[in-house]
Amino acid sequence: MDSIDKPKLKRNVTLPMLVFYGLGNIFGAGIYVLIGEMAGLAGIYIPLSFLLACIVVSFTALTYAELSARYPVSAGEAVYINAGFNNPVFSTFIGLSIALTGILSSATILDGFDGYLSTFIQTPEIITSLIVVMLICTIAIWGITQSITITALLTLIETFGLAMIIYVGFEYVSWDIHTLESFTPPIEFSALNAIILGAFLAFYAFIGFEDMVNIAEEVKTPTKTMPKAIIITLIIATLFYIAIAIISISVVPVNDLAHSKAPLAKVYETATHSKATILSVIALFAVINGALIQIIMVSRIFYGMSTQGWLPTFLSVVHPKTRTPINATIFASLLVFLLATAFPILTLAQSTSFLIFIIFTLVNISLIRIKLKDPHPQDIKTYPMIIPAIAIILNLTLLGFQIVSGF
């Protein structure tokens, strides 16, 4: 087939669809267990930990917003790094690192699906994983419009679950001066350290906004839509997280929350005095959604890097009817299945978090180098140089904190 006639990705994704895609990735299944772990670290100061994490993430999010407008193509981070450093080998390494984080995340999520499913029915884990991966792969190949529509519906279900928690627990929150004072930490090391530890964990609840840039070639008017979607997604996620945090510590004692394997189910059961079956079902949907979004993201990285000549050309094949990167999607799904069934996920997942901090730092450095060469491109929203500079300092601080604390 002549390169002129080669099928291209289809620009069907609108701003609302992209926001739902981003929220589905950020919410994922993590928030349903994260609150408990944070309670063990930050105690009653969980809302402040989420707020601090949001502030840290927001600087890098603005960097991604500018870069996504400058370079609205697939394989976002790899392209950004190449634009800043002009080193295809380095860019390929970054692209593969991002793909690895997505594959590991999806495999970890998939492993969690079997755990949730086992509360309803017992099946061999390898069979469960194979069926779910085949289902997700089929949806991803079906078409980007269909995939994003399904992720939007699943995100609505996830969000409904979080809204349920807020609704049933709202009456337990005392909006008086005493409550507000209890959320205000004393100026002492132990309290501040607890908030920082909680924020470090909360940081992972915001990871996912960066994956939005990898479907930029399928977004309508990406130079305007991508930055708006990233910022809107982050604001909505933050509001939900802080609300969930306040509700959770108001309904359930912090120690009980910290020792619960299903903390939000514990909050629901305590508030309503009934079983949280519906939340377990919603968690299953959240898991499928998280895995689907990761596979879409990874396949676009493989596709984008292949079109740049950094990976084998078979990964850039686009199905003429569905207009999706079929080979890249199948390859990504196969890797997810192999990791989910053949390797211990925990150690690999911990190294993924390490990679994220490095990638965020390099992306911010890349933007500074790009801005020095081209500070004000036409019709592109840019941010002050101080934004990526602060982001670099914050990310390196967290990276150093991870190394020292052994997180």
N, C-alpha and C positions, 0 to 999 in steps of 0.2 A: 504494500500500500504506500502510495506517495505521501511524503510528510505533510503536504498541503491538505490532503484528505484525511489525515489522521484525526480520529475523534478527540474532542477536547472535553474537559470537565464543564459541567453546566452551571451557570450562575443563577441559582434558584433561591438561595438562602437570604431571607429578609432580616431586618433588625430584630423583631420579636423572636423569630426562629433561632437566631444566633444567641440571643440572651438566654433562651431556654436551654440551648445546647451547653452554654457556659455554666448555667446554674446546675444542670444535671451532672456535669463533670465535677463541679466544686462540692455540691452536696454529697453526691455519690452515696456510699453506704457508711462513710466515716463518722458523720455526726451522730449516728445512732449508737456508737460505742465510745466516741471521743470524750463526751461530757464526763463519763465516769473516770477515765484516766486523768482528765484535767482536774477533777475534784480532788484526787489524791495528791496533786501537786500544788494547785493554787487555792484550794479550799473555797472560801466564800468570795474570793476575788476573781472567779472565773470570768465574769463580764469584762473586767479590766484587762485580763489576759487576751480575750478576743479583740478588744479595742486596740491594744498594743500591737497585736499580730497584724491587724488590718492596716495600721499606720505603716508598719515595716513593709508589707506587701504592696501598698499603694504606690510607692515610689517606683518599684520595678514594673508595676502594672501600667503606669504612665509611660515608661520607656517602651513597653510592648505596644501601647496605643500609638505612639509616634512611629515606631518601626513598621507596624502593620499597615499604616497609611502610606509610608514611603515605599514599602515592598509588599504589595498585596498578592503574594504567591504562596503556593504550598511549600512545605519544608521550611517554615518560617525561621526558626532559630539558625539553621544551617545557612540560609541565605543571608541573614543579618550578620552573622559572624564573617562570612565571606566578603560582604560589602565593607565591613570594618577592617578586616585583617588581610583581605585579598590572598587567602591561602586555602585553596580547595581541599588539601589534605586535612587541614585543621577543621575546616567546615564539615567535611565528611565525618570526622570523629565526633563532632558536636551533634550532628544530625543523628548518628547512630546511638549516641548517648541518650538523646531525647527519646528515640524510638525504644531503647532499652527500658527507660523509666516507664513508658506507657505499657510495654509488654509485661513488665514485672507487676505493675499496678493492676492490670487487667487479670493476670494470673492469680494475684493475691485475692482480688475481689471474687474471682471464680471459685477459689477455695472456700471463701466465706459463704457462697451460695449453698454449697452442700451442707454447711452447718445449719443454716436457716431451714433448708428443706427437710433436714432430719427431724425437725420438731413435728412434721406432718407425716412424712413417709420415709422409710429406710431404703436407700438404693446404693449400689456400689459407686464410690466417688468417681472412678474413671468413666463409668457410663454416664453419670450425671454431667460431668465436665464435657464429654464428647457431644452430648445432645445440645447442651447450652451453647457451646462454641459453634456448632453447625447452624443453630438457629440464628445466633448473632451474626455470623458470617453471611448467611443468606440475606438477612435484613440489610447489612452494609452494602452488599452487591446490588440489591434490588434498585437502589437509586438514592441520591443524596437527599432529595425532597422527602421521599418516604422515610429514610433513616432519621432525618432531623425531625420529621413530624412525629415519629414514634418516640424519639428521645424527649420531645416536647411533652407528649402525653405522659410518659413515665416520670418526667420531672414534675409535672402537675401532681401526680400521685404522691411522689416524694414530698413535695411542698405541702400537700394536703395533710400528710402525716405529721409534719412539723407544726402546721397550723392547728391540728387537733391538740397537740401538746400545749400550745399556747392558750387555746380556748379552754381546755379543761382545768388548766392550772392557774389561769389569770386571777381567779378570786382568792388564791392563796397568797398573792403578793400584797404586802402592806405598803402603800404609797405615802408613808409619813417620813418625817425628818429623821426619826430613829433608824429606819431601814436604810435611808440614804447614807447616814453616818456609818452604818455597819459595813457598807460597800467601800468606804473611804479608808485606805490603808494608812497605818501610822508610818512616819518617816523613820523606818529602821530596816536594817539589812534583811532580816528574816522575811518580812512582809514583801519587800521589793524583790527579793530573790524568788519567792513563791510566784509572784506575778510574772516574772521573766521566764521561769521554768514552764509555767502554764502557757505563756505566749509562744514559747518555742514549740510546744506541742500543737497549739492552735494554728501555728503557721501552716501546718500540713492540711488543715481544714480549708485553707484558701487556695492551695495548689490545684490547678485546673484551668485557671483563666488563661494561662500561657498556651494551652492546647487549642484555644479558639483560633489562633493565627494560622493553624495548619490547614484550615478549610477556606482560607481567604480567596482562593481561585474559584470557589463556588458561591461567593457572597455578592449580592447586588451592590453596586457602587461602594466597593470595599474601602476606598480611601476615607469615606465619611462614616460608613456603617461600622467598621471594625473598632475604631477608637471609642465610639459611643457605646457599643455593646460591651466592651471590656470594663469600662467605668461603671455603667449601669449594673452589670452583673456583680461587681465587687460591692457596690453599695447595698444591693438587695441581700446578698449573702451575709454581709456584716449585720444588718438590721435583724435578720432571722437568728443569727448566732447569738447575738447579745440578748435578744428576747428569750430564746430557749435557755440560755444560761441563767438568767434571772428567775424564770419559772422553775427550772430544775432545782436550784438551791433553796427556793421558797417552799416547794412541795415536799422534798425529800431531804433529810439531814445529810450534810456533806459526807460524813463517814459511810453512811449507807449507800450513797451514790457512788462513792469511790470503790466499793467492794461489789458492785453489781455488774454482771456480765452483759446485761441488757438495760442500761441506765434509763433510757427513755421509756421503755416498757415499764420499768419500776415507777417512774414518774406518773405515767398514765394509770397504772393500777392503784397507786396510792391516792391519786386525785379522784378517781371514779369508783374505787372499790370493786372493780370488775377486771376480767382477764383482758390482756392486751393482744389478743389474737390478730386483730386487724393490723396492728403495727408490725407484727411479724410478717404478714403478707406483704405489706408495703415495703418492708426491708428487702424482700425477695425481688420486688420490682426495682428497687434502688440498686441492687447488685447487678441485675441485667443491664440497667441503664448505664451504670458506670463502666461495665465491661464493653458494651456496644460503643460508647463514646471513645474509649481508649483505642479500640480496634480501628475505628474510623480515622482517628488521629494518626496512628502509626502507619496505616496504609497510605495516607496522604504524604507523610514524610518519605516513605520509600518511593512513592510515585514522583514527588518533587525532586528528590535527590537523583532519581533515575533520569528525569528530563534534563537535569543539569550535567549529566554525564558522570556522576559520582558513584552510581550503582548500576548493575546490569540492566540493559535496555528492556528486558522482559517485564520488569516491574513498572514500566511506564505505559504498558498496554491498557487502553481504556475500552471497555465494552461498548460496541457501537450503538446498542439499544438503551442500556441503562445509564451510559455515560459515567461509569464509575471505574476506578482502577482495579480491575478484577483480580489480576495476578498478585498485586501488592496486598489486597485484602485477604486472599486465601493464604498467602505466605505469612502475614501477620497473625492470622487466626491459628495457623499450624504451630507457630512459635509459642503463642499463648497456651495452647493445649499441652504442648510438650513440657513447658515450665510448670504448669499447674499440676501435672500428674507425675513428673519425674524428678523434680528438684525441691529441696527445702526452701521455702519462699522467704522465711523471716530474715535470714542473713542477707539475702539478695535485696530485699525490700529496704533494709537499713542502709545499704550502700547506695540505693537509689536516692534517698534523701540527701546524702552527701553530694551526689552528682547534681542534684537540683540547685544547691547553693552555688556550686562552681559554674554551672550554666548561666544562672541568673547574673552572677558577677561578670562573666565574659560578655554577655549580651549588653549589659550596661556600659562596659568598657568600649564595646563595638559602637554603640550609639555616640559616645563622646568623640571617637575617631571620625565617624561619619559626619557629625555636626561641625567638626573643625574643617572638613573639606567642603561641606554643603550645608551651611547653617539654616537657610530659609528656602526650601524648595517651594515651588509655586503650588498654591491650592492645597497645601499640607499643613495641618495643625501641628505646631512644634511646641516644645516645653523648654524652660530654661536649663542651661547646662548643669545647674546645681542639682536638678532632679536625679539624673543618673549617678552623679557624684555621691550624693547621700545614699542612694541605693547600694552602691558598691561598698561603702563603709558599713552599712547595716548588714548586708549579706555576708561580708567577710567576718563581721563580729559574731554572727550566728554560726558561721562555719567553724570559727575558732572555738566557740562555746560548745559545739557538738564534739569537736576533737577532744577538748579538755574534759568534758563531762561524760564522754563515752556513750552519748545518746545513739 
